[in-house]
């Protein structure tokens, strides 16, 4: 019989995969519960990276305050869970000790949990996982095999009404870069399936009600360093993820890939593309993504065709009419986004911030409360680079400030930036996130350091 995992990705290919999936043994599906909530439908998990080595620069937070701001924005954008990582799994990243991981993670876990946000902590260290649960983590994204410590973690998560994402890591830990077994991925007796079968049995013994199985798409594997081979494996895994759920019974989590070899400068659009494949395959329940708004849009568009629903029951996105006052949609600031007081903004930004809470001075929003700053440059081309950078930040966050550039003299140019949330008529976490992202622009840091 022809190999169903070979050939061009078209309807005939999908048909062969479906026929193969239909022959697999079926275990009754388990309902995943954390914090008393049933995590039904397709759940989106946004990402905050606390490691400076993380290559996805937009997700890196340089301080607990910045991480809490990003996590708050991700939640407002539609992430039901926010995943916090203290160590990068890239090939050249510096390894982070357990104590250092805890120092990075705990303030962010507490800060986001106090806001009612479900927080996931990514770690392969048992002590770090237990400390994070005590600090309020709702999920442990377990990126390593704890061996005898695995049952202890499952029991601790059950006691805390939390959940665990169980990752397949052939090297032992996500940072050990093992080789994936060369086996039929749909074989119920394969190494991957047997590993998850063992973990599912342990989870049931621990009376843990919240769990996801993750095949480990987001990690480096020594036999998949070639870009073409890696992307083929990732596509096939996404399309056949339902096999894992069917055989094991627990929901499936995947970290949506990036495929830099193919997307190059458009790598930020890759996760949305892979989100399409995962949704069409029908086997993914939890989507780990750096691009929450893009992936949410993809899943909602596919749902409009009658597919699976998002965990909050939303059948499709309700786009608000664009206006001159920010052009914010339901993917950005929404009418139910919490308004921040002036003191809350000042406290979260810090007293040393170059941003001020003020009334709008630019045309179109006179009298509105805004976050405001000015950037002065003696080089017109640098000023234009700042404007372009702000535009990219605004598009990424789907939150658009008012910007103006004026020549104060023949050799100085002033960029004025004012951010507010038109959907609620005040200041929100979106404005804080935009302010931080603007400050993090390389061109802005260069100008600030020269003054």
C-alpha positions as CSV (number, residue, x, y, z in Angstrom):
1,X,0.0,0.0,0.0
2,X,1.3,3.5,-0.7
3,X,2.7,5.5,2.2
4,X,-0.1,7.9,3.3
5,X,2.5,10.3,4.6
6,X,4.1,10.8,1.1
7,X,3.1,13.0,-1.7
8,X,2.0,16.5,-2.4
9,X,-0.2,18.2,0.2
10,X,-3.6,18.2,-1.6
11,X,-7.0,16.8,-1.2
12,X,-5.9,13.3,-2.3
13,X,-3.1,13.4,0.3
14,X,-5.6,14.5,3.0
15,X,-8.0,11.7,1.9
16,X,-5.3,9.1,2.4
17,X,-4.4,10.5,5.8
18,X,-8.0,10.5,6.8
19,X,-8.5,6.9,5.7
20,X,-5.5,5.8,7.8
21,X,-6.7,7.7,10.9
22,X,-10.1,6.1,10.6
23,X,-8.6,2.7,11.3
24,X,-7.0,3.6,14.6
25,X,-8.4,2.3,18.0
26,X,-10.4,4.9,19.8
27,X,-10.3,5.7,23.5
28,X,-13.1,7.8,25.0
29,X,-12.0,11.5,25.1
30,X,-11.1,13.0,28.5
31,X,-12.4,16.4,29.6
32,X,-9.6,18.7,30.6
33,X,-10.3,20.8,33.7
34,X,-8.1,23.4,35.4
35,X,-9.2,25.9,38.1
36,X,-12.7,24.5,37.9
37,X,-13.0,25.4,34.2
38,X,-13.6,22.9,31.4
39,X,-11.1,23.7,28.7
40,X,-13.3,22.7,25.8
41,X,-12.8,23.6,22.2
42,X,-9.7,25.1,20.8
43,X,-7.7,27.0,23.5
44,X,-5.1,29.6,22.6
45,X,-1.9,30.0,24.8
46,X,0.1,33.1,24.3
47,X,3.9,33.3,25.0
48,X,6.1,35.5,27.2
49,X,9.8,34.7,27.1
50,X,11.9,35.9,30.0
51,X,15.2,34.7,28.4
52,X,17.2,37.2,26.4
53,X,18.3,34.3,24.2
54,X,14.8,33.7,22.8
55,X,15.0,34.3,19.1
56,X,11.3,35.5,18.8
57,X,12.3,39.0,19.9
58,X,8.7,40.4,20.1
59,X,7.9,37.9,22.9
60,X,10.9,38.7,25.1
61,X,10.2,40.7,28.3
62,X,13.2,42.3,30.0
63,X,11.7,42.7,33.4
64,X,8.8,41.3,35.5
65,X,6.8,44.5,34.8
66,X,7.2,44.1,31.1
67,X,6.3,40.5,31.2
68,X,3.1,41.2,33.2
69,X,2.2,43.9,30.7
70,X,2.7,41.5,27.7
71,X,0.8,38.8,29.5
72,X,-2.1,41.1,30.2
73,X,-2.2,42.2,26.5
74,X,-2.1,38.6,25.3
75,X,-5.0,37.8,27.6
76,X,-7.0,40.8,26.3
77,X,-6.2,39.6,22.7
78,X,-7.8,36.3,23.3
79,X,-5.2,34.0,25.0
80,X,-7.0,31.8,27.5
81,X,-3.6,30.8,29.0
82,X,-0.3,32.7,29.1
83,X,2.9,30.6,29.0
84,X,6.0,31.9,30.7
85,X,9.4,30.6,29.9
86,X,12.6,31.4,31.7
87,X,15.1,29.6,29.4
88,X,15.4,29.4,25.7
89,X,15.6,26.0,23.9
90,X,17.6,27.3,21.0
91,X,20.8,25.5,20.1
92,X,23.1,28.3,21.3
93,X,21.2,29.6,24.3
94,X,22.8,29.8,27.7
95,X,21.5,27.2,30.2
96,X,19.6,28.7,33.2
97,X,19.9,27.2,36.7
98,X,16.8,26.1,38.6
99,X,17.2,29.0,41.1
100,X,17.6,31.5,38.3
101,X,14.5,30.1,36.5
102,X,12.5,30.6,39.7
103,X,13.8,34.1,40.2
104,X,12.6,35.0,36.8
105,X,9.3,33.2,36.9
106,X,7.8,33.7,40.3
107,X,7.1,37.5,40.2
108,X,5.5,37.2,36.8
109,X,3.3,34.2,37.9
110,X,2.1,36.1,40.9
111,X,1.5,39.3,39.0
112,X,-0.6,37.7,36.2
113,X,-2.4,35.3,38.6
114,X,-3.5,38.3,40.7
115,X,-5.1,39.6,37.6
116,X,-7.1,36.4,37.2
117,X,-5.1,35.2,34.2
118,X,-4.3,31.5,33.8
119,X,-0.6,31.2,33.8
120,X,1.5,28.3,32.5
121,X,5.2,27.9,33.5
122,X,7.5,26.1,31.1
123,X,10.2,24.1,32.9
124,X,11.8,20.7,33.0
125,X,12.8,21.1,36.7
126,X,10.7,19.5,39.4
127,X,11.4,22.0,42.1
128,X,10.8,24.9,39.8
129,X,7.5,23.4,38.8
130,X,6.4,22.9,42.4
131,X,7.4,26.4,43.4
132,X,5.5,27.8,40.4
133,X,2.3,25.9,41.5
134,X,2.6,27.3,45.0
135,X,2.9,30.8,43.4
136,X,-0.3,30.4,41.5
137,X,0.5,28.8,38.2
138,X,-2.5,27.1,36.7
139,X,-0.5,24.9,34.2
140,X,3.0,23.4,34.2
141,X,4.4,23.1,30.6
142,X,6.7,20.2,31.4
143,X,9.5,20.1,28.9
144,X,11.4,17.1,30.2
145,X,10.9,13.6,31.6
146,X,11.1,13.8,35.4
147,X,11.3,10.0,35.7
148,X,10.4,9.2,39.4
149,X,9.5,12.9,40.0
150,X,6.7,12.8,37.3
151,X,4.1,11.3,39.7
152,X,5.0,13.9,42.4
153,X,4.3,16.7,39.9
154,X,1.0,15.2,38.7
155,X,-0.2,14.8,42.3
156,X,0.9,18.4,43.2
157,X,-0.9,19.7,40.1
158,X,-4.0,17.8,41.1
159,X,-3.9,19.3,44.6
160,X,-3.7,22.8,43.2
161,X,-6.5,22.2,40.6
162,X,-3.9,22.9,37.9
163,X,-2.9,21.1,34.7
164,X,0.2,19.7,33.1
165,X,1.3,19.8,29.4
166,X,3.3,16.6,28.9
167,X,5.9,17.1,26.2
168,X,7.7,14.3,24.3
169,X,11.4,15.0,24.6
170,X,13.6,12.2,23.2
171,X,16.7,13.7,24.7
172,X,15.3,13.7,28.2
173,X,14.9,17.5,28.4
174,X,13.9,20.1,25.8
175,X,17.5,21.4,25.9
176,X,19.2,18.0,25.3
177,X,18.4,17.8,21.6
178,X,17.7,14.1,21.1
179,X,16.7,12.2,17.9
180,X,13.1,11.5,17.1
181,X,12.5,7.7,16.6
182,X,12.1,6.7,12.9
183,X,8.8,5.0,13.3
184,X,5.3,5.2,11.8
185,X,3.7,8.1,13.7
186,X,0.3,6.5,13.5
187,X,1.4,3.2,15.0
188,X,-0.3,2.7,18.4
189,X,2.8,0.8,19.6
190,X,5.3,3.4,18.5
191,X,7.8,4.9,21.0
192,X,5.8,8.2,21.2
193,X,2.5,6.5,21.7
194,X,3.8,4.2,24.4
195,X,5.4,7.1,26.2
196,X,2.1,9.1,26.3
197,X,0.2,5.9,27.2
198,X,2.5,5.6,30.3
199,X,2.0,9.2,31.2
200,X,-1.8,9.0,30.8
201,X,-1.9,6.0,33.2
202,X,0.2,8.0,35.7
203,X,-2.1,11.0,35.3
204,X,-5.2,8.9,36.0
205,X,-3.5,7.4,39.1
206,X,-2.7,10.9,40.4
207,X,-6.4,11.9,39.8
208,X,-5.2,14.9,37.7
209,X,-8.1,16.3,35.7
210,X,-6.1,18.8,33.6
211,X,-3.6,17.5,31.0
212,X,-2.5,17.9,27.4
213,X,-0.1,15.7,25.4
214,X,2.5,17.6,23.3
215,X,4.5,15.8,20.5
216,X,7.3,18.3,20.9
217,X,7.1,20.3,17.6
218,X,8.7,23.3,19.2
219,X,12.0,21.6,20.1
220,X,15.2,21.0,18.1
221,X,15.8,17.3,17.2
222,X,19.2,16.1,16.0
223,X,17.8,14.2,13.0
224,X,15.6,17.1,11.9
225,X,18.1,19.9,11.5
226,X,17.4,20.1,7.8
227,X,14.7,22.7,7.2
228,X,12.8,20.7,4.6
229,X,12.7,17.5,6.6
230,X,11.7,19.4,9.7
231,X,8.8,21.2,8.1
232,X,7.5,18.0,6.5
233,X,7.5,16.3,9.9
234,X,5.8,19.3,11.5
235,X,3.1,19.4,8.8
236,X,2.4,15.7,9.1
237,X,2.3,15.8,12.8
238,X,-0.3,18.7,12.8
239,X,-2.5,16.9,10.3
240,X,-2.4,13.7,12.2
241,X,-2.5,15.0,15.8
242,X,-6.0,13.5,16.2
243,X,-4.3,10.1,16.3
244,X,-2.7,11.0,19.6
245,X,-6.0,12.2,21.0
246,X,-7.9,9.2,19.7
247,X,-5.4,6.6,21.0
248,X,-4.4,8.3,24.3
249,X,-7.7,10.0,25.1
250,X,-6.3,13.3,26.5
251,X,-6.3,16.6,24.5
252,X,-3.3,17.6,22.4
253,X,-1.1,20.7,22.6
254,X,1.2,21.9,19.9
255,X,3.7,24.8,19.7
256,X,3.0,26.2,16.3
257,X,6.2,26.1,14.2
258,X,8.0,29.0,12.5
259,X,9.7,27.4,9.4
260,X,12.2,30.3,9.0
261,X,13.9,28.5,6.1
262,X,10.7,29.2,4.0
263,X,9.1,32.3,5.5
264,X,12.3,34.2,6.1
265,X,11.5,37.9,6.8
266,X,7.8,37.0,7.0
267,X,8.4,34.4,9.8
268,X,5.8,36.1,12.0
269,X,3.1,34.9,9.6
270,X,4.2,31.2,9.8
271,X,2.3,30.3,13.0
272,X,-1.0,31.4,11.4
273,X,-0.2,29.1,8.4
274,X,0.5,26.2,10.6
275,X,-2.6,27.0,12.6
276,X,-4.7,26.4,9.5
277,X,-3.2,22.9,9.1
278,X,-3.7,22.1,12.8
279,X,-7.3,23.1,12.7
280,X,-8.0,21.3,9.4
281,X,-6.4,18.1,11.0
282,X,-8.9,18.5,13.8
283,X,-6.6,17.0,16.5
284,X,-5.2,20.0,18.2
285,X,-6.9,21.4,21.3
286,X,-4.3,23.9,22.7
287,X,-2.3,26.2,20.4
288,X,0.9,27.6,21.8
289,X,1.6,30.8,19.8
290,X,3.6,34.0,19.9
291,X,1.0,35.5,17.5
292,X,-2.3,35.4,19.4
293,X,-4.3,37.7,17.2
294,X,-3.3,36.1,13.9
295,X,-4.0,32.5,15.2
296,X,-7.2,33.6,16.8
297,X,-8.3,35.1,13.5
298,X,-7.4,31.9,11.6
299,X,-9.3,29.7,13.9
300,X,-12.3,32.0,14.0
301,X,-12.4,32.1,10.1
302,X,-12.3,28.3,10.0
303,X,-15.0,28.1,12.6
304,X,-17.3,30.2,10.4
305,X,-17.3,27.2,8.1
306,X,-18.9,25.1,10.8
307,X,-15.7,23.7,12.4
308,X,-14.7,23.5,16.1
309,X,-15.3,26.4,18.4
310,X,-12.9,28.4,20.5
311,X,-12.9,27.6,24.2
312,X,-14.9,30.7,25.0
313,X,-17.7,29.6,22.6
314,X,-17.0,32.4,20.1
315,X,-18.3,31.2,16.7
316,X,-16.4,33.8,14.8
317,X,-14.9,37.2,15.4
318,X,-17.2,40.3,15.4
319,X,-15.2,43.0,13.7
320,X,-16.1,46.5,14.8
321,X,-16.3,49.2,12.1
322,X,-13.0,50.9,11.8
323,X,-12.9,54.5,12.9
324,X,-10.5,57.4,12.9
325,X,-10.2,57.0,16.6
326,X,-7.8,54.1,16.6
327,X,-9.3,51.5,14.2
328,X,-9.3,48.9,16.9
329,X,-11.0,45.6,16.3
330,X,-12.1,42.8,18.6
331,X,-8.6,41.4,18.2
332,X,-7.2,44.5,19.8
333,X,-8.7,46.6,22.6
334,X,-12.3,45.7,23.1
335,X,-15.2,47.4,24.9
336,X,-14.7,45.1,27.9
337,X,-11.0,45.8,28.3
338,X,-10.3,47.1,31.8
339,X,-9.5,50.8,32.0
340,X,-6.4,51.7,34.0
341,X,-6.3,54.8,36.3
342,X,-3.5,57.3,36.0
343,X,-1.8,56.0,39.1
344,X,-2.0,52.4,37.8
345,X,-0.3,53.5,34.6
346,X,2.5,55.4,36.4
347,X,3.0,52.5,38.9
348,X,3.4,49.9,36.1
349,X,5.6,52.1,33.9
350,X,7.8,53.1,36.8
351,X,8.8,56.6,37.9
352,X,11.8,56.7,35.6
353,X,9.6,56.2,32.5
354,X,10.0,58.7,29.7
355,X,6.2,58.4,29.1
356,X,3.7,60.7,30.8
357,X,0.0,60.5,31.5
358,X,-1.5,63.6,29.9
359,X,-4.3,65.0,27.8
360,X,-4.1,64.6,24.0
361,X,-2.4,67.5,22.2
362,X,-2.6,66.1,18.7
363,X,-5.5,66.7,16.3
364,X,-8.4,64.3,16.4
365,X,-8.4,63.3,20.1
366,X,-8.2,66.6,22.0
367,X,-9.1,66.2,25.7
368,X,-8.6,62.4,25.8
369,X,-6.3,60.9,28.4
370,X,-3.2,59.5,26.7
371,X,0.3,58.1,27.3
372,X,2.6,60.6,25.7
373,X,6.3,60.8,24.9
374,X,8.6,62.7,22.5
375,X,11.7,61.5,20.7
376,X,14.1,64.1,19.4
377,X,16.7,63.4,16.7
378,X,19.1,65.5,14.8
379,X,18.9,63.1,11.8
380,X,15.8,63.1,9.6
381,X,16.4,59.6,8.3
382,X,16.6,58.3,12.0
383,X,13.4,60.1,12.7
384,X,11.7,58.3,9.8
385,X,13.1,55.0,11.0
386,X,11.5,55.6,14.3
387,X,8.2,56.3,12.6
388,X,8.5,53.1,10.6
389,X,9.3,51.1,13.7
390,X,6.3,52.5,15.6
391,X,4.1,51.5,12.6
392,X,5.4,47.9,12.8
393,X,4.8,47.8,16.6
394,X,1.3,49.2,16.2
395,X,0.4,46.6,13.5
396,X,1.8,43.8,15.6
397,X,-0.2,44.8,18.7
398,X,-3.2,45.9,16.7
399,X,-3.1,49.1,18.7
400,X,-2.4,52.3,16.8
401,X,-1.3,55.6,18.4
402,X,-1.3,59.1,17.0
403,X,2.1,60.1,15.7
404,X,3.4,63.4,14.4
405,X,6.8,64.6,13.3
406,X,7.8,68.2,13.3
407,X,11.1,70.1,12.6
408,X,11.8,72.2,15.7
409,X,14.8,73.7,13.9
410,X,17.0,73.1,10.9
411,X,18.8,70.3,12.6
412,X,16.3,68.8,15.1
413,X,13.2,66.7,14.5
414,X,10.6,65.8,17.2
415,X,8.4,62.7,17.0
416,X,5.3,63.0,19.3
417,X,3.5,59.8,20.2
418,X,0.2,59.6,22.0
419,X,-1.5,56.3,22.8
420,X,-5.0,55.7,24.2
421,X,-7.7,53.1,23.8
422,X,-10.6,54.5,21.8
423,X,-12.7,51.4,22.4
424,X,-13.0,52.2,26.1
425,X,-12.2,55.9,26.1
426,X,-9.2,55.6,28.4
427,X,-5.9,54.0,29.0
428,X,-5.5,50.2,29.1
429,X,-2.8,47.5,29.1
430,X,-2.6,47.9,25.4
431,X,-1.2,51.4,25.8
432,X,1.4,50.2,28.3
433,X,2.5,47.4,26.0
434,X,2.8,49.8,23.0
435,X,4.9,52.2,25.1
436,X,7.2,49.4,26.2
437,X,7.5,48.1,22.6
438,X,8.4,51.6,21.3
439,X,11.0,52.0,24.0
440,X,12.5,48.6,23.0
441,X,13.0,49.6,19.3
442,X,16.7,49.5,18.5
443,X,16.6,52.9,16.8
444,X,14.8,54.5,19.8
445,X,17.3,53.0,22.3
446,X,20.2,54.3,20.1
447,X,18.7,57.8,20.1
448,X,17.9,57.7,23.8
449,X,21.4,56.6,24.7
450,X,23.0,59.4,22.7
451,X,21.1,62.1,24.7
